[in-house]
């Protein structure tokens, strides 16, 4: 993946904006300068044309050819002019080149190219009164048209020269901005580096995160450091749970092994009769069977907690309930507990048959173990409107104390340890049930009233 | 000597109790949870408590803390599944006297229990001597001079208790409490019979009254003034 840099990107963006501003500034300056120069030129052309008119009017030539007295009017270097009668007869011209200056269709300003140069041209009408003496003061009115042209090639040079300052200034500012931006951004982003440094100090063992003071002062960084701190708290919690499980599991396993070992050693404390040895060996075997069961249940739990459910595996819960009930009927009748199945749906659930059997036998065995003799355990499955299948296991047993209810799904939790140890429970049954149900995308909940029984409800998605 | 075993695994508790009864011949009570253990501790002065750490209701650590808060001098041997250094340091700092990690050797448990009971009464040696009478705590044998004295297990236990508390008047009630656990049927005259047998055997061996019978008050071990423990 291509990495990006905030410093680089931000600098590039600011420089781009500044470049656009610079171009706009220079462009505006050029336009403004051009307008001013044009205006100035036009004023000059108009003024020169007016002076020329005056010079022509003052010329004393009576005929069709007028010679402008150089003392009256001296055109600027490079300027051209012509004067025409209304019937387009040339009456005066500054030079031969000026003959190209023919009268335009309209008076006023225009542009013209003569001999490879561009000229600003001004044309106006004027009136000349001649032979005033001969006519007794009234004189003869001779209208004429003056065409005056001033070269404008140099104007663009002047404009560029005048705006060059702005262009250079913009370029210098761009360079300065680039340097300053990089330095400032680095300084501004320093708290981010400090945050990264403290985040990198988090270790697997401690999971402690101390946000640097600089990141707490910055509004934009606050969410980041808060999020890291919160993640660490969650991780700490998860790790604590994991550590507790490992420590609980170690305790259970070591205790189970200690039982077997002590049973063997008790036998060797003194010489015993053959019958005593036989009884001792039977106890050792029973203790060993409990170690095996504990290991098997821990492996079951690990399997359902770690591996995701096999996709697409389904089973009909009514069949599974019938199987589990008939398998556990013996244990139930040994304790004089009536075990009854109530299947109201045949719709398959999204759960493998094996998982369903483990789930059912865990829940039903729990219910039977907590039922007084003569009571009833009911297993019921039904379909809901929302496309789920509910499984309920209800007993009329001693119930669970309210303070223990939130812990019953925890691993190795036993409500009455001495009793459940005697029945061989490791406190894993409900934890296994929970991981099976959650693995299948369902939910499990437990309601209990001390003295009147416990009610486990499982909701599974229907296939 | 009376021992309390606090262990929530019934089979393990059973085995430990059996080993302590059969080995050093202690009277052993068993508690399956911390609450029960604390209750027992307030009624009986145990000579040793074997305490598992992970207990239902009241955690082993809290049991230890509460026992020590009551200024109990009873030695405590901790059974733990955790062999972490810090945990052990914490436990010893809380007032535990010794610890063993599961799974443990039962023989070692017996040896450590013996040592703790001994030290609980201020004895460093593995034998007790009062006058001519020497009691070997390991062999569980009694000698007067070089001659062995043949005692029944109960007689031995009575003598052991008395020799742990020399020159002190030990009431009959006191003897009963430390020699029998709650599984025993109490018949006070039974202990009197054992004590009188013991007195007879010791008088025969030493030629003097090693155990005084103070009517209505109890028994006292005396061998003149040359008493050493």
Contacts between the chains, C-beta under 8 A, distances in Angstrom:
chain1	res1	chain2	res2	distance
A	247	B	81	7.5
A	247	B	82	6.6
A	248	B	54	7.7
A	250	B	81	5.2
A	250	B	82	7.4
A	251	B	53	8.0
A	251	B	54	5.0
A	251	B	81	3.9
A	251	B	82	7.7
A	251	B	102	7.7
A	254	B	81	4.2
A	254	B	101	7.6
A	254	B	102	3.9
A	254	B	103	5.6
A	255	B	9	4.9
A	255	B	12	6.2
A	255	B	81	6.7
A	255	B	102	5.8
A	255	B	103	8.0
A	256	B	9	7.8
A	257	B	102	7.3
A	257	B	103	4.4
A	258	B	9	7.9
A	258	B	12	5.6
A	258	B	102	4.4
A	258	B	103	3.7
A	258	B	104	6.3
A	259	B	9	6.1
A	259	B	11	4.6
A	259	B	12	4.7
A	259	B	15	6.9
A	260	B	103	7.9
A	261	B	103	4.8
A	261	B	104	7.8
A	261	B	105	7.6
A	261	B	106	7.4
A	262	B	12	6.1
A	262	B	15	3.8
A	262	B	16	6.5
A	262	B	19	7.0
A	262	B	103	7.8
A	262	B	104	8.0
A	262	B	106	5.1
A	263	B	11	7.2
A	263	B	15	5.6
A	265	B	15	7.7
A	265	B	19	7.1
A	265	B	105	7.0
A	265	B	106	3.7
A	265	B	107	6.7
A	266	B	15	5.0
A	266	B	18	5.2
A	266	B	19	5.5
A	266	B	22	7.6
A	266	B	106	6.6
A	269	B	19	6.2
A	269	B	22	5.1
A	269	B	23	6.2
A	269	B	106	7.5
A	270	B	22	6.3
A	283	B	11	7.7
A	287	B	11	5.9
A	290	B	11	7.9
A	414	B	56	6.9
A	416	B	56	7.9
A	417	B	8	5.0
A	417	B	32	7.0
A	417	B	33	6.8
A	417	B	56	4.1
A	418	B	8	6.5
A	418	B	10	6.1
A	418	B	32	4.0
A	418	B	33	6.9
A	418	B	56	7.7
A	421	B	8	7.0
A	421	B	9	6.0
A	421	B	10	5.8
A	421	B	11	8.0
A	422	B	10	6.0
